[in-house]
């Protein structure tokens, strides 16, 4: 019997130390993790790969924020659109602009990694089960 394909998560975070910690905790939950630090790179990844979830920081370098990634996902067909977990240290004013049909969860930094991983894992399973 062939192994089922591993669920894949995209982490979009410009802090390499935090990104490494997120990758480690998600990989311990048997999730495959890709990482990028810019919104433009995230949109390229999303155009070429299917993800079960996107972990997205709002404040990113390079001129494009995580809000651009959410806008990009709005144009992805619903059946291919991964749910998004926003991780941010920003105030709540920035969050008012977020499309809540795409962003399923908002977590504030500093993160409790076990709570984060449990939230992502549950969201991945629900997405893959079609909920």
N, C-alpha and C positions, 0 to 999 in steps of 0.2 A: 504494500500500500504506500503510495507516494505521500511525502510530507505536504501538508498544506502550505501555501505560500505565506511567508511571514508578513505580518502587518507592518506597514512602513509609515513613519512619522517624519515630517519636515520641521526642524527647529530653526527659526529665524531669530537670531539673537546676536548682537554685536559684541557682547562681553564673552571672550573665549573661555574664561574660567567658569562662568555660569553655564555656558553652552556645553562644556565638557561634563559638568555635574548633571545637567538635564539628560544628556546622552547616556551617561552611566546608569542613572536610575531607571530610565526607560528600557535600556537594553537588559537590565536585570529582570524586567517584566516581559522579556522575549519579544520586544518590539525592535524592528530595524529602524535606525535613525540616520537621516541625512541632515547636514547642518550648513547653513549659509548665514552671512552677516549683513547682507544688503537686500533691500526690497527687490531690486532689479534681478538679482540672482535667484531670489525666491520665485519670482514670476516665471523665470526660465525653467526652473526645476518643475514647477507646477504644470507648465506647458508640455513637458516631456515624460513625466512620471505620474503614476496614480498614488495618492497618499490616503491613508485612513484618517489622518488628522494633521493639522498644522498648529505648531506652537509659535506664537508670533509676538515679538516685542513691538511696541508702537513707535518708540523713538529709535531710529536707525540712522547710521551715517549715509552720506552720499546723496542727500537731497530728497529722497523718497522715504516716506514713513511707512509704518505697517498699515496705515489706512489705505495706501495705494494697493497693497496686497489684497485687502478686503474688497476694494473696488474691482480689482482684477477677477477675484473669485465670483463676484456678482454676475460676471459674464460667462462663467463656466456652466455648462449644462448641469442642472440640479442633480442628476444621477451620477455625475462625476465629481461633484463639489464636495471636498472634505470639510468637516466641521473644524472650527478654529477655537483654540484657547488663547486668549490674549494674556500675556504676562507683562506687567507694567509697573513702573514706579511713578507714573504720571498721575496728575490729579483727575478727578472725575469729569471735568469739563471736556477733556479730549475724548472721553468715552461716550459722550452724548452723540458723537458723529458716527458711531459704529453701527453697522447693519447687523441687528440682532438675529436676523434669519441665518446669518453666516457665522457670527461669533456666538458660540454656545456658552462659553464660560470666560469670566475675567478673574484673574488671580493677581494679587498685588505683591510686589517685591518688598521685603525679602520673602522668598518662597519657603514653605515647609515642604521639602522634597518628597516625603512619603505621601502627603495629601495631594500634591501635584501629580505624582505618578498614578495614584489611585483614580483621580479625576480623569486623566488622559486615558488610562486603560479602559475605564467604563465608557467613555465617549467613543473610543475606537470600536469596542464590542457592539455598542448600540448602532453605530454607523454601518458596520459590516452586517448587522442583522436587519438592516433596513428601517431602523426606527429614527 
